[in-house]
Amino acid sequence: MSSEERARSILGPLPRRAGWLAGGTFASVALVLASIAAPAAAGATQPTGTVVTGGGDHCKQHPNKKAMTPSAPSGSDRCNVGPTGPRGPRGPKGSTGATGPTGPTGATGATGATGPTGPATGVTGPTGPTGPTGSTGIPGLTGATGATGPTGPTGPTGPTGATGASGQCFDVDSIRPAASREVKAVLSETITYAGIRDLTPSPTNWRWYDLTDTGDTYPADACAVSISSQANIVNIEVLTTGGDIWETSCTINPGTPDALTCNEVWTPATPQPTPGSNGVITPLSRFSHQVTKEDMNLRPKEIK
């Protein structure tokens, strides 16, 4: 092969000369010299079979071929591929490239095992503030009555009150001066009555006489009554709330029926009973009629 048809060195086109050494040996020496003369270019890895040309080189790299002939060869020169040179030293580390886009979210992993159970009771927290007062609830049911308490001490005696009105008095007394008749004296609501009825052949209704409706001598405070008789004379006596004795008399009129005639004149007993009296004079001794056993309240037992 002619030296004119060989490819140029990476150092650029060399002068043509006829007496060129064998291509393999000279190419190796040229590559060594090129790595020393241009250390910056040694870091870049040259593609296998690519012809590197210097300025003004007429060889061009074709993307689909390892080497190509110049489009406008100067004379009979050809661009041929030389043997691959030794790998140059590693160049400096390049700068970190830009962060790539975030990849898609991966699938959710499996649920992990349940952790151990914590302590049963935690530490008691501080007492919170008192809340607002709630609304009043519904009144509850009335409770049971409690036991009666002890009796308190007696209080002081109060002042004496005003004297009240006299109370009404009620009293009754009766006699049977004969087996055929009965006479009665009654005091009711300050009024004194005398009454008589027949007993034979059967008891009749009472016939009453008001002993206070005509005279002005009747004591208004009469409160007790008694009756006595002698023959056909009946004596009626009253006792007042002041302790005085007043008396009047009636006459029995036998008939069918029997009746009474009363004068309704009341006179006080003289003297009135007083403390220390010794019984020398009795009110009955003043009557004009003779004192009998009936007047002395010595009536038979059956008619008392």
Disulfide bonds with the S-S distance in Angstrom:
Cys59-Cys79 1.09
Cys169-Cys223 1.71
Cys250-Cys262 1.88
